Amino acid sequence: MKTLAILPVKSFGAAKQRLSETLGAPSRQALAQAMFTDVLSAALRAPELDGIVVVTSDEAAEATATGERVRVLPDDGRPGHSRAALIGVRHALDEGYERVLVIAGDTPLVQPDELAGLLTDGPGVVIAPDRHGTGTNALALCPPDAIEPSFGPGSCERHVAAAREAGVAHRVAHIRALALDVDTPADLAELATELDLRPGQPSTTRDALHRLDRDGQPVRVAQAPA
């Protein structure tokens, strides 16, 4: 089944404002870019994904979005990830894709098999919530327009309600790696702890955290083996 991954990226430079008391603007930008790099790497290593689109107007994101199956689509500049996701959905429909998988760019722990596990063989919706159970960090849609993406606070329940209203099979998939997005200092600490438990997992984010200062001290995570 022809499947397209959609990665909406608004702006590395404006990312992670809620970390401003913990990290300066250059550090927040570097962290956002590193996390996106890891998510893109996971998508590129998932053979079930036939193509990947990065929806952005950010020059740094465009430069990072490289790979044989990767295409950049220009964002329309409107606020919110839902509109950016819709640009990817419309592209999928125009290009004959049968499924889409929208993935948050700040879930750097995700692995290819976890992305593949979200895909259904028939019509349906799969929602991967954040660690609080309220937001949505990944959304699989078959067909691509099964429901309209509606990201942001409370989006998990909105997506469930939309699937019910559309009469489409749906499930909520609780996946630890996808649940860990980074918006707050508490999220950042949780990510650092989780990376410490995964020393064998190569990670651009791990390397970025080693270079960042948090409250004047390095963010400590275990080094991956050489």
N, C-alpha and C positions, 0 to 999 in steps of 0.2 A: 504494500500500500504506500503510494507516494506521499512522503511526509516532509514538511518544512518546519524547521525551528525558527522562532522569531525572538530576537533579543532587542528589546527597546532600550536605548541609552539616551537620556535627555542631555546630560552634560557632565563630564568629569569635573570640570572646574566649579560647578555649582552643587556638586554632590555632597551628601552627608553633612548638611548644615547642623544637624543635632549633635554632631561630634565636635562642634566649634570650640567648646570649652576644654576639650581633650586634645584635639589636633588642630594645627594651623592649616590654612587653606592649601598650601603645597602638599602637605602630608595627606590631607583628605583626598586631593586629586590623585596622588600616587596610589593610595589605597584603593580608590574606586577603579582605577585602571587595572591594577593587579587582580582584583576580584573578577572583573569582567574578562580578563585574559584567561583565568582559570575556568570560568564557565564556558567560554568559547572553546577552549581546549577539550573540555569534556564532550561538548556537542560534536566537535570534529572527530572524536574517537568513537562516536556512537554510529555504527553502520546502519542502524534503522532510520537515520536522518539523511534524506536524499539531498537536502539543501539547507542553507542557513542564511537568513537575512538579518542584518543589523540595521535597525531603524534609528537614525541619528542625524543631527546636523553638527555634531561636535567633531572638530578636525582631529583631535587626539583619538577619539573613538574610531573614526574612519581609518586612521593610520594603523590602529591596533587590529582592525577587522580584516585579517588576512587569512587565506586558506583557499584550497582548490574549490570548495563548495560554498564559499562565503560571498555574499553580495550585500552591498550597502544601499539602503533606500533612504532618501532624504526625509527627515521629519518635517512636518508642516509648521513646527514652531508653537503649536498650541500646547498648553500645560497638560500634564498628566500622561501616565504610561498607557492608559486605555486607548487614547487616540493613536499613539504610536503603534500599539499592538494591532489596531484596526487597519493601519496602512499595510502591515505584514499580512493580515488576513485577506485583504483585497488582492494583494499580489499573489497569494497562494491560489485564490479562486481563478484569477486570470491565467495562471500558469498550469492549471490542471492538477494541483495538489489535492489529495484526498483527506489529509490530516494536517493539523498544525500543533506545535508545542511551543507555547509562549513561556519563556524562562526569564526570571529576574536575574539581572547582571551582578547582584551582590550576594550570590549563594556559592561561594568558591569551593565548598567541600563536595559538591555534587560530582558523581562519577557516571560514566556512560551507561552502565547497566541500570542505574537508578532512573535515568532519563527514559531509557527503553521501557522500563516497567510502568511508565505512565501511559503508554500508548495502547489504545483499544483496537481490536481487530474488526470491530463493527461500529455503528453509530453510537456515540456516547461522549460524555464529558468527565474528565478526571481533574480534580482540584487538589493541589498540594499546598496546604496552608503554612503560614509562618509558625514560629514556636509558641506564639500566643494563641493560635487557633482561630484568629480573626481575619488576618490578611491572606493574600494568595501569592505564593512565590513561583508557582508553575501552573499552567492551565493547558490541558490537552483537549483538543476539539476535533471531533470526527462526525460530520464534515467540518471544514474550517469555520463555517458560519452557523454551527449548531446553536450557539448562543453568542451574545455580544460581550466581549471582555469588559469588565468593570472593576478595575483595580483600585486600591486605596483602602482606608480603614473600613472594616466590615465586609470586605469583598468576598471572603469565603462563603458567608451566608448568602450574599447576593448571587453568587454564581450557582449555588445549590438551588436557590429559589428560581433562578432563570431556567435552569435545566428542568425543574419540575414543571414550570409553566409551559415549556416547550415540549414536554412529554418525552424527553430524551433520557436514556439511561445515564446514571451518574454515580460517582463515588468520590469520597474524600480520602486521599492517600497521605498518611502521616509518615513522612520520610525525614529522618533526622538531618541529613545533609542539606536537604532543600529547606528545612525549617529555619536554618541558621542564616538569616540575612543580617545585614549590619546597618542599623540606623542610629543606635544610641550607644553611649559608653558601656552600658551593661551588655549589649549585643557584642561589642568589640571584645570585651573581657571573656564572654562565652566562646567566641570564635578562637581566641588565643588559647583557651583551655582545651578546646576540642582539637586544635592543631597539635597541641602538646601530646594528645593521646594517639595521634596518627603520625608518628615520626617517619614512617616509611612512605608516606604519600607526598610525592613531589608537589610543590605549590609555589606559584609566583607570589601569592598572598603571604605565605610564610616568609619569603625573602623580604617582601615589603615591610612586614611587621618588625623584622629585625632592624630595619633602617629608621623606623619611626620612634619618636619619643612620646611617651604618654605621662603627663604630670612630671616631666623632667627625667623620666626613667625609660629605658628601652622596654618595649613590649616583649616579654620573655616567652618564647615557644621553643620547643626542641628542634634541633637541626635535623633535616632529613639526611640519611646516609648518602655518602658520595657515590 
